[in-house]
Amino acid sequence: MSNTIIDLCWNDFIEGDKKAFEQIYRALLPSLYEYGMRRVKDEDYVRDAIQEVFIKFWENRNKLKVISNPKHYLLVALKNSLLNT
């Protein structure tokens, strides 16, 4: 899924559309997983950290403003999660 599709899903996600959230999740999961595994060599730990990031992402969606690059935003969130845990 391209960034354009993610951008199109973004407003629906902010409004609480679970399908849009799922599309964003599926589109970005491979990149997040690859990034996490480069930083931490523990598959379960990386998977748990990604889940935590997406849970917080969903719970705080109404606080999010326009994000020009959701992928970058979530990569930074994952990096912070891995560092804080």
Backbone torsions as a table, in degrees:
resi	resn	phi	psi	omega
1	MET	NA	130.5	-176.0
2	SER	-81.6	165.9	176.7
3	ASN	-59.9	-29.9	179.0
4	THR	-62.8	-42.4	177.8
5	ILE	-64.2	-43.0	178.0
6	ILE	-60.4	-44.5	178.5
7	ASP	-59.7	-40.3	179.5
8	LEU	-67.4	-32.9	179.6
9	CYS	-78.5	-20.1	-170.1
10	TRP	-56.3	-51.7	-177.9
11	ASN	-62.9	-39.6	177.5
12	ASP	-63.7	-41.0	177.2
13	PHE	-60.2	-47.4	-179.6
14	ILE	-58.0	-34.0	-179.6
15	GLU	-82.4	-0.5	175.2
16	GLY	99.8	14.0	179.6
17	ASP	-75.2	111.7	-177.4
18	LYS	-67.4	-31.6	178.9
19	LYS	-65.9	-41.2	177.3
20	ALA	-64.7	-40.4	177.3
21	PHE	-60.6	-44.5	179.1
22	GLU	-62.3	-40.0	179.4
23	GLN	-65.3	-41.0	177.0
24	ILE	-63.8	-44.7	179.3
25	TYR	-57.9	-51.6	-178.1
26	ARG	-64.0	-34.3	-179.0
27	ALA	-71.6	-35.9	-173.4
28	LEU	-99.0	-14.7	-177.6
29	LEU	-54.4	-47.8	-179.0
30	PRO	-59.5	-42.0	-180.0
31	SER	-67.2	-41.4	179.3
32	LEU	-65.4	-42.4	179.7
33	TYR	-62.4	-47.1	179.7
34	GLU	-60.3	-45.3	179.2
35	TYR	-61.1	-46.6	-179.5
36	GLY	-62.5	-40.3	-179.4
37	MET	-69.0	-27.9	175.5
38	ARG	-69.9	-29.1	-177.4
39	ARG	-89.8	-36.2	-176.8
40	VAL	-135.1	128.3	-175.3
41	LYS	-91.2	36.8	-179.3
42	ASP	-125.6	105.9	-174.4
43	GLU	-58.9	-45.9	-179.5
44	ASP	-63.6	-41.0	179.1
45	TYR	-62.2	-44.1	179.7
46	VAL	-66.1	-44.5	178.9
47	ARG	-61.0	-42.5	178.2
48	ASP	-63.8	-41.4	180.0
49	ALA	-64.5	-40.5	178.3
50	ILE	-63.6	-42.9	178.0
51	GLN	-60.4	-43.1	178.6
52	GLU	-60.9	-43.4	180.0
53	VAL	-60.8	-45.6	-178.5
54	PHE	-70.5	-33.0	175.5
55	ILE	-62.9	-47.6	178.0
56	LYS	-64.2	-38.7	178.4
57	PHE	-57.8	-46.7	179.6
58	TRP	-67.2	-47.8	-176.3
59	GLU	-63.4	-29.8	-176.5
60	ASN	-106.8	17.1	-175.7
61	ARG	-59.6	-32.1	-178.6
62	ASN	-74.0	-12.5	177.3
63	LYS	-93.1	-12.8	-177.9
64	LEU	-76.0	140.9	175.2
65	LYS	-104.2	-167.0	177.7
66	VAL	-65.5	124.9	178.2
67	ILE	-114.6	122.4	-175.3
68	SER	-70.1	-25.8	-178.2
69	ASN	-142.6	87.6	-179.0
70	PRO	-56.0	-35.8	180.0
71	LYS	-61.6	-47.8	179.3
72	HIS	-62.9	-42.7	178.8
73	TYR	-56.4	-46.3	-178.3
74	LEU	-73.9	-32.6	175.2
75	LEU	-63.0	-42.1	177.7
76	VAL	-66.2	-41.1	178.1
77	ALA	-61.8	-41.7	178.3
78	LEU	-65.1	-45.0	178.6
79	LYS	-57.1	-46.2	179.2
80	ASN	-63.9	-39.5	178.4
81	SER	-63.4	-44.0	179.5
82	LEU	-65.1	-36.2	-180.0
83	LEU	-73.1	-33.4	-175.9
84	ASN	-83.1	-16.7	-175.4
85	THR	-93.9	NA	NA
